Amino acid sequence: MLRIHGTPRSRAFRNIWAAEEAGLPYELIPTSFEEAKSPARRHLHPAGKVPALEDGSLILQESLAINLHIARKAGPPLLPEGDDLSRCWQWTLFAATEAEPAIMRWAYNSYIRPPEERNPEEARLGMAESRPRMALVDEHLAGRDFLLGQPFTVADLNLASVWYGAWRNGFDLSPHPRLAAWLDRCLTRPAALRARALREG
Ligand SMILES: N[C@@H](CCC(=O)N[C@@H](CS)C(=O)NCC(=O)O)C(=O)O
């Protein structure tokens, strides 16, 4: 049984979605940001953050790596083999190193932090940094339903989960219509809807 530590309103949302896509049984261990810092939980996340995954004797941090692990357990089609496996690593690293830092700069300063702590210039820079990354994916999606063509894989899950907050919180996606349509496709899958119900419901 997978044990996911976090809350649906944290990055644990991605792991819930992945477990739902994989069809693997999982237990959500509700863990607030404060609880995650408790010394008793440091073995789960030495940095005192969420999410963390327990799978038997394996303990993992990093939400996108946790998703690769969940997908590995599920196997194809969620985690394909051969060159498509390498493409999943490529898109996951793009999500972690290119997409997420830029979009979080926007997100913290447009809807996550309390209004008095938001810096509009930081939000503007986060949006400006996100645009070329979104344009790149928009162009890649020409003639493709998903990042690897067909079918949906963990590459889609990981990148769509990084841009989920933007999609949900008013980031103007109109300059990137293929990206917007792809996010709609990913985030309205039955497994995504089940995960979203826990977060948004
Ligand atoms: N790169 C990490 C980021 C983990 C992270 O920053 N988690 C947030 C919640 S989504 C957290 O625990 N924040 C509390 C804090 O930083 O004190 C991942 O993807 O798992």
The ligand as an SDF file (V2000), in Angstrom:
LIG
                    3D

 20 19  0  0  0  0  0  0  0  0999 V2000
   10.5110   20.0120   -4.8370 N   0  0  0  0  0  0  0  0  0  0  0  0
    9.6850   19.5450   -3.7650 C   0  0  0  0  0  0  0  0  0  0  0  0
    9.0000   20.7510   -3.1010 C   0  0  0  0  0  0  0  0  0  0  0  0
    8.3690   20.3810   -1.7830 C   0  0  0  0  0  0  0  0  0  0  0  0
    7.6780   21.5850   -1.1590 C   0  0  0  0  0  0  0  0  0  0  0  0
    8.1450   22.7380   -1.2390 O   0  0  0  0  0  0  0  0  0  0  0  0
    6.5360   21.3270   -0.5300 N   0  0  0  0  0  0  0  0  0  0  0  0
    5.7480   22.3850    0.0630 C   0  0  0  0  0  0  0  0  0  0  0  0
    4.2720   22.0530   -0.0050 C   0  0  0  0  0  0  0  0  0  0  0  0
    3.6820   21.8040   -1.6420 S   0  0  0  0  0  0  0  0  0  0  0  0
    6.0800   22.4970    1.5520 C   0  0  0  0  0  0  0  0  0  0  0  0
    6.2230   21.4940    2.2310 O   0  0  0  0  0  0  0  0  0  0  0  0
    6.1400   23.7350    2.0370 N   0  0  0  0  0  0  0  0  0  0  0  0
    6.3140   23.9850    3.4220 C   0  0  0  0  0  0  0  0  0  0  0  0
    7.6140   24.6680    3.6750 C   0  0  0  0  0  0  0  0  0  0  0  0
    8.3940   24.8930    2.7390 O   0  0  0  0  0  0  0  0  0  0  0  0
    7.8490   24.9860    4.8340 O   0  0  0  0  0  0  0  0  0  0  0  0
    8.6530   18.5520   -4.3020 C   0  0  0  0  0  0  0  0  0  0  0  0
    8.3100   18.6320   -5.4890 O   0  0  0  0  0  0  0  0  0  0  0  0
    8.2130   17.6700   -3.5510 O   0  0  0  0  0  0  0  0  0  0  0  0
  1  2  1  0
  2  3  1  0
  2 18  1  0
  3  4  1  0
  4  5  1  0
  5  6  2  0
  5  7  1  0
  7  8  1  0
  8  9  1  0
  8 11  1  0
  9 10  1  0
 11 12  2  0
 11 13  1  0
 13 14  1  0
 14 15  1  0
 15 16  2  0
 15 17  1  0
 18 19  2  0
 18 20  1  0
M  END
$$$$
